[in-house]
Amino acid sequence: MSAPVAAVDIGTNSVRLLVRSPDGSTLERLMRITRLGEGVDANGHLDPAAIERTLAVLREYRAVMDRFGVTRARAAATSAARDAADRDELLDAAEAALGVRPELLSGEEEGRLSFLGATAGLPASRGPFLVVDIGGGSTEFSYGTTTCEATTSVDMGCVRMTERFLHHDPPLPEELSACLSVAEIHLDDVVREIPAAPEAATFVGLAGTVTTAAAVEIGLATYDRDRIHHFVLTKAAAEDVFRTLATESHDERLGNPGLEPARADVIVGGMCVLVSIMRRLQFGECLVSEADILDGLAMSIAG
């Protein structure tokens, strides 16, 4: 019997691990917020402290992989690494810590892997799908039914939008307005690249902003993947979560069950992206998915 496989996603805001058994079941799924992309949008370089936080998590993940006897793994670095001039320093150190050299994915590759992971458990009858992965530095849009037919990546994410526009606590109305306006401009680009995007039968939302919005709407005191996965977040509920979080200070936000403390400073930037998508593309609901690029990475090597 073949050994388990592992996938590692080194993102702008978080670093995640998935270990899957040969039969495709999940053995371990971990997430740590390291904020690798902190400051990258402004200065084009990775912060040494952010690199070290990320490497510490990768060393932890290597130990987990060894415990499960993983012999095949695929690691991916995304938006923050794409934007950083010193990305090779990160990739070299990450390879030493993890034992696998992370691949620097393009936004399009990221989108295709996210689509693969997110739609694997969905019937084709619910398609065509628009799979949207709201990351820390970028957001990927992927369209298709049984396969990804079109994908595009735009430079908006919870960390990037926060650092660019949301400088007060709580954000000023004009800051929120600027953030929403820029998101809408990006969405105009998405519709030009993928004209069929607004006609998708199912809008599937991925990553921390979307799952956090679901958790806050449900009022989850403790994380419960089964309750979040395939939860239907209505536009009205997303708007309500956005209004609540955007008008609270950082410390007030911490009182919302379902909001991870380490995400409290960037969740409003992420919610600006989510509500802009639902407004501009006129989606009445979002199917929240906990299956994403990690699952796509694991599936790509499991065969």
SELOMAR-568667 format. One record per residue (C-alpha): residue number from 0; x, y, z. Coordinates in Angstrom, 1 decimal, always signed. Example, Ala and Ser with C-alpha at 12.3 -4.5 7.8 and 13.67 -1.06 7.14 Angstrom:
2
> i,px,py,pz
> 0,+12.3,-4.5,+7.8 .
> 1,+13.7,-1.1,+7.1 .
END
This chain:
303
> i,px,py,pz
> 0,+0.0,+0.0,+0.0 .
> 1,+1.4,+3.4,-0.9 .
> 2,+2.2,+6.0,+1.7 .
> 3,+0.2,+9.2,+2.5 .
> 4,+0.8,+12.3,+0.5 .
> 5,+1.0,+15.9,+1.7 .
> 6,+0.3,+19.3,+0.3 .
> 7,+1.6,+22.6,+1.8 .
> 8,+0.2,+26.0,+0.8 .
> 9,+2.5,+29.0,+1.7 .
> 10,+0.1,+31.9,+1.3 .
> 11,+0.3,+35.6,+2.0 .
> 12,-1.6,+35.3,+5.3 .
> 13,-1.4,+31.7,+6.3 .
> 14,+0.6,+28.5,+5.9 .
> 15,-1.5,+25.3,+5.6 .
> 16,-0.9,+21.6,+5.5 .
> 17,-3.0,+18.7,+4.3 .
> 18,-2.0,+15.0,+4.7 .
> 19,-4.1,+12.5,+2.8 .
> 20,-4.2,+8.7,+3.0 .
> 21,-3.9,+6.6,-0.2 .
> 22,-7.7,+6.3,-0.2 .
> 23,-8.1,+10.0,-0.3 .
> 24,-9.3,+10.5,+3.3 .
> 25,-7.8,+13.3,+5.4 .
> 26,-5.3,+12.4,+8.0 .
> 27,-4.4,+15.9,+9.1 .
> 28,-5.3,+19.5,+8.1 .
> 29,-3.5,+22.3,+9.8 .
> 30,-3.4,+26.1,+9.4 .
> 31,-1.1,+28.7,+11.0 .
> 32,-1.3,+32.5,+10.4 .
> 33,+2.2,+33.8,+9.7 .
> 34,+1.4,+36.9,+7.7 .
> 35,+4.3,+36.2,+5.2 .
> 36,+3.1,+39.0,+3.0 .
> 37,+3.3,+41.7,+5.6 .
> 38,+4.5,+44.9,+3.9 .
> 39,+5.3,+43.2,+0.6 .
> 40,+2.8,+45.3,-1.3 .
> 41,+4.5,+48.5,-0.1 .
> 42,+8.2,+47.6,-0.4 .
> 43,+8.4,+44.5,-2.6 .
> 44,+10.5,+42.5,-0.1 .
> 45,+9.7,+39.9,+2.5 .
> 46,+10.1,+40.9,+6.2 .
> 47,+12.8,+38.7,+7.9 .
> 48,+10.5,+38.2,+10.9 .
> 49,+7.7,+37.0,+8.6 .
> 50,+10.1,+34.6,+6.9 .
> 51,+11.1,+33.2,+10.2 .
> 52,+7.5,+32.8,+11.4 .
> 53,+6.8,+30.9,+8.2 .
> 54,+9.9,+28.7,+8.5 .
> 55,+9.0,+27.7,+12.0 .
> 56,+5.7,+26.5,+10.8 .
> 57,+7.3,+24.6,+7.9 .
> 58,+9.6,+22.8,+10.3 .
> 59,+6.5,+21.9,+12.4 .
> 60,+4.8,+20.6,+9.3 .
> 61,+7.9,+18.5,+8.3 .
> 62,+7.6,+16.8,+11.7 .
> 63,+4.0,+16.0,+11.1 .
> 64,+4.7,+14.7,+7.6 .
> 65,+7.4,+12.4,+9.1 .
> 66,+5.0,+11.1,+11.8 .
> 67,+2.6,+10.0,+9.0 .
> 68,+5.3,+8.5,+6.8 .
> 69,+4.8,+11.0,+4.0 .
> 70,+7.2,+10.3,+1.1 .
> 71,+5.5,+12.4,-1.6 .
> 72,+4.6,+16.0,-1.1 .
> 73,+3.9,+19.1,-3.1 .
> 74,+4.4,+22.6,-1.7 .
> 75,+3.3,+25.9,-3.3 .
> 76,+4.1,+29.5,-2.7 .
> 77,+1.6,+32.1,-4.0 .
> 78,+1.0,+35.9,-4.1 .
> 79,+3.5,+37.2,-1.5 .
> 80,+6.3,+35.1,-3.0 .
> 81,+5.3,+36.2,-6.5 .
> 82,+5.5,+39.9,-5.5 .
> 83,+8.8,+39.7,-3.5 .
> 84,+12.1,+40.4,-5.1 .
> 85,+13.8,+38.2,-2.5 .
> 86,+11.6,+35.2,-3.1 .
> 87,+14.5,+32.9,-3.8 .
> 88,+15.8,+33.4,-0.2 .
> 89,+12.4,+32.2,+1.0 .
> 90,+12.2,+29.3,-1.3 .
> 91,+15.8,+28.1,-0.4 .
> 92,+15.1,+28.3,+3.3 .
> 93,+11.6,+26.7,+2.9 .
> 94,+13.2,+23.8,+1.0 .
> 95,+15.7,+23.3,+3.9 .
> 96,+12.9,+23.4,+6.5 .
> 97,+10.3,+21.3,+4.7 .
> 98,+12.4,+18.9,+2.6 .
> 99,+10.4,+19.9,-0.5 .
> 100,+11.1,+23.0,-2.7 .
> 101,+8.0,+25.1,-2.9 .
> 102,+6.8,+25.8,-6.5 .
> 103,+6.1,+29.4,-7.3 .
> 104,+2.6,+29.2,-8.7 .
> 105,+1.2,+31.7,-11.2 .
> 106,-2.2,+33.1,-10.4 .
> 107,-3.6,+31.0,-13.2 .
> 108,-2.1,+27.8,-11.8 .
> 109,-3.3,+28.7,-8.4 .
> 110,-6.8,+29.1,-9.8 .
> 111,-6.9,+25.8,-11.6 .
> 112,-5.7,+23.9,-8.5 .
> 113,-8.3,+25.7,-6.4 .
> 114,-11.0,+24.7,-8.9 .
> 115,-9.9,+21.1,-8.9 .
> 116,-10.0,+20.9,-5.1 .
> 117,-13.2,+22.8,-4.6 .
> 118,-15.4,+21.0,-7.2 .
> 119,-14.2,+17.5,-6.6 .
> 120,-17.0,+16.9,-4.1 .
> 121,-19.7,+18.7,-6.1 .
> 122,-22.1,+17.2,-8.6 .
> 123,-21.7,+18.6,-12.2 .
> 124,-25.4,+19.3,-12.2 .
> 125,-24.7,+22.2,-9.9 .
> 126,-22.4,+23.8,-12.5 .
> 127,-21.2,+25.8,-14.1 .
> 128,-19.2,+26.9,-11.1 .
> 129,-17.4,+30.2,-10.3 .
> 130,-14.8,+29.2,-7.8 .
> 131,-13.3,+32.2,-6.0 .
> 132,-10.3,+32.0,-3.7 .
> 133,-9.9,+35.2,-1.7 .
> 134,-6.3,+35.1,-0.4 .
> 135,-4.1,+37.5,+1.4 .
> 136,-2.5,+39.1,-1.6 .
> 137,-4.6,+38.0,-4.6 .
> 138,-8.0,+36.5,-5.5 .
> 139,-8.4,+33.8,-8.1 .
> 140,-11.5,+33.3,-10.2 .
> 141,-12.0,+30.0,-12.0 .
> 142,-15.0,+29.0,-14.1 .
> 143,-16.2,+25.7,-15.5 .
> 144,-18.3,+22.6,-14.8 .
> 145,-16.3,+19.4,-14.9 .
> 146,-13.0,+21.1,-15.7 .
> 147,-11.7,+24.6,-15.3 .
> 148,-12.4,+26.4,-18.6 .
> 149,-11.1,+29.8,-17.7 .
> 150,-9.2,+31.4,-14.8 .
> 151,-7.8,+34.8,-13.8 .
> 152,-6.0,+36.3,-10.8 .
> 153,-6.3,+39.8,-9.6 .
> 154,-4.2,+41.7,-7.0 .
> 155,-6.7,+42.1,-4.2 .
> 156,-6.8,+40.1,-1.0 .
> 157,-7.4,+40.7,+2.7 .
> 158,-3.9,+41.7,+3.6 .
> 159,-3.2,+43.8,+0.5 .
> 160,-6.5,+45.7,+0.7 .
> 161,-6.1,+46.3,+4.4 .
> 162,-2.6,+47.7,+4.0 .
> 163,-3.6,+49.9,+1.1 .
> 164,-6.8,+51.4,+2.3 .
> 165,-7.9,+50.6,+5.9 .
> 166,-5.6,+52.7,+8.1 .
> 167,-7.9,+53.6,+11.0 .
> 168,-9.5,+51.4,+13.7 .
> 169,-12.4,+51.1,+12.9 .
> 170,-11.9,+52.0,+9.2 .
> 171,-13.3,+55.4,+8.2 .
> 172,-16.2,+55.4,+5.8 .
> 173,-14.1,+56.9,+3.1 .
> 174,-11.5,+54.2,+3.5 .
> 175,-14.2,+51.5,+3.1 .
> 176,-15.5,+53.3,+0.1 .
> 177,-12.1,+53.4,-1.5 .
> 178,-11.5,+49.7,-0.8 .
> 179,-14.9,+48.8,-2.3 .
> 180,-14.4,+51.0,-5.3 .
> 181,-11.0,+49.4,-6.2 .
> 182,-12.5,+45.9,-5.7 .
> 183,-15.2,+46.8,-8.2 .
> 184,-12.6,+48.0,-10.7 .
> 185,-10.8,+44.6,-10.3 .
> 186,-14.1,+42.8,-10.9 .
> 187,-14.6,+44.7,-14.1 .
> 188,-11.3,+43.1,-15.2 .
> 189,-12.6,+39.7,-14.1 .
> 190,-15.7,+40.0,-16.2 .
> 191,-13.7,+41.0,-19.2 .
> 192,-11.5,+38.0,-18.8 .
> 193,-14.3,+35.6,-17.9 .
> 194,-17.5,+37.0,-19.5 .
> 195,-19.6,+34.0,-18.3 .
> 196,-18.6,+34.5,-14.6 .
> 197,-21.8,+36.3,-13.6 .
> 198,-23.9,+33.5,-15.2 .
> 199,-22.4,+30.7,-13.1 .
> 200,-25.0,+28.5,-11.4 .
> 201,-23.0,+28.2,-8.2 .
> 202,-20.6,+30.7,-6.7 .
> 203,-18.1,+28.7,-4.5 .
> 204,-16.1,+30.7,-2.0 .
> 205,-12.8,+29.6,-0.6 .
> 206,-10.2,+30.5,+2.0 .
> 207,-10.2,+32.3,+5.4 .
> 208,-12.3,+35.4,+4.6 .
> 209,-15.2,+33.3,+3.4 .
> 210,-15.0,+30.6,+6.0 .
> 211,-14.7,+33.2,+8.7 .
> 212,-17.8,+35.0,+7.4 .
> 213,-19.6,+31.7,+7.6 .
> 214,-18.3,+31.0,+11.1 .
> 215,-19.3,+34.5,+12.4 .
> 216,-22.8,+34.1,+10.8 .
> 217,-23.3,+30.7,+12.4 .
> 218,-21.8,+32.0,+15.7 .
> 219,-19.3,+29.1,+16.1 .
> 220,-17.6,+29.3,+19.4 .
> 221,-15.1,+26.7,+18.3 .
> 222,-14.1,+25.8,+14.8 .
> 223,-16.2,+23.0,+13.2 .
> 224,-15.1,+22.2,+9.6 .
> 225,-18.2,+20.0,+9.0 .
> 226,-20.6,+22.9,+9.8 .
> 227,-18.7,+25.4,+7.6 .
> 228,-18.0,+23.1,+4.6 .
> 229,-20.9,+23.7,+2.1 .
> 230,-22.7,+26.1,+4.3 .
> 231,-24.8,+28.5,+2.2 .
> 232,-23.9,+32.1,+3.0 .
> 233,-26.6,+34.4,+1.7 .
> 234,-25.8,+37.9,+0.3 .
> 235,-27.9,+39.4,+3.1 .
> 236,-25.9,+37.5,+5.7 .
> 237,-22.5,+38.5,+4.2 .
> 238,-23.6,+42.1,+4.1 .
> 239,-24.7,+41.9,+7.8 .
> 240,-21.3,+40.3,+8.8 .
> 241,-19.5,+43.0,+6.8 .
> 242,-21.4,+45.9,+8.5 .
> 243,-20.8,+44.5,+11.9 .
> 244,-17.1,+43.9,+11.5 .
> 245,-16.5,+47.1,+9.6 .
> 246,-18.0,+49.3,+12.3 .
> 247,-16.2,+47.6,+15.2 .
> 248,-12.7,+48.3,+16.5 .
> 249,-10.2,+45.5,+16.4 .
> 250,-10.8,+44.6,+20.0 .
> 251,-14.6,+44.7,+19.6 .
> 252,-14.3,+42.3,+16.7 .
> 253,-12.6,+39.8,+18.9 .
> 254,-16.0,+39.3,+20.7 .
> 255,-17.6,+37.8,+17.6 .
> 256,-17.7,+33.9,+17.9 .
> 257,-16.1,+32.4,+14.8 .
> 258,-13.5,+35.1,+14.3 .
> 259,-10.0,+33.9,+14.8 .
> 260,-8.0,+36.6,+16.8 .
> 261,-5.1,+36.6,+14.3 .
> 262,-7.5,+37.4,+11.5 .
> 263,-9.2,+40.3,+13.2 .
> 264,-7.0,+43.0,+11.7 .
> 265,-7.5,+41.9,+8.0 .
> 266,-11.0,+40.5,+8.0 .
> 267,-12.6,+43.8,+7.0 .
> 268,-10.4,+44.1,+3.9 .
> 269,-11.4,+40.5,+3.0 .
> 270,-15.1,+41.2,+3.5 .
> 271,-14.8,+44.2,+1.2 .
> 272,-13.7,+41.8,-1.5 .
> 273,-16.4,+39.2,-0.7 .
> 274,-19.3,+41.7,-0.7 .
> 275,-18.0,+43.4,-3.8 .
> 276,-18.1,+40.1,-5.6 .
> 277,-21.6,+39.4,-4.6 .
> 278,-22.8,+42.9,-5.5 .
> 279,-21.0,+43.2,-8.8 .
> 280,-21.7,+39.7,-10.1 .
> 281,-25.2,+39.6,-8.5 .
> 282,-24.9,+36.4,-6.6 .
> 283,-27.6,+35.8,-4.0 .
> 284,-25.6,+33.2,-2.1 .
> 285,-22.1,+31.7,-1.7 .
> 286,-21.4,+28.0,-1.2 .
> 287,-18.7,+28.0,+1.4 .
> 288,-16.0,+25.4,+0.7 .
> 289,-13.3,+24.1,+3.0 .
> 290,-11.9,+22.1,+0.0 .
> 291,-9.5,+24.3,-1.9 .
> 292,-6.0,+24.6,-3.4 .
> 293,-4.6,+22.2,-0.7 .
> 294,-7.0,+19.5,-1.9 .
> 295,-6.1,+20.3,-5.5 .
> 296,-2.4,+20.0,-4.7 .
> 297,-2.9,+16.7,-3.0 .
> 298,-5.0,+15.3,-5.8 .
> 299,-2.4,+16.3,-8.3 .
> 300,+0.2,+14.0,-6.8 .
> 301,-2.0,+11.2,-5.3 .
> 302,-2.4,+9.3,-8.6 .
END
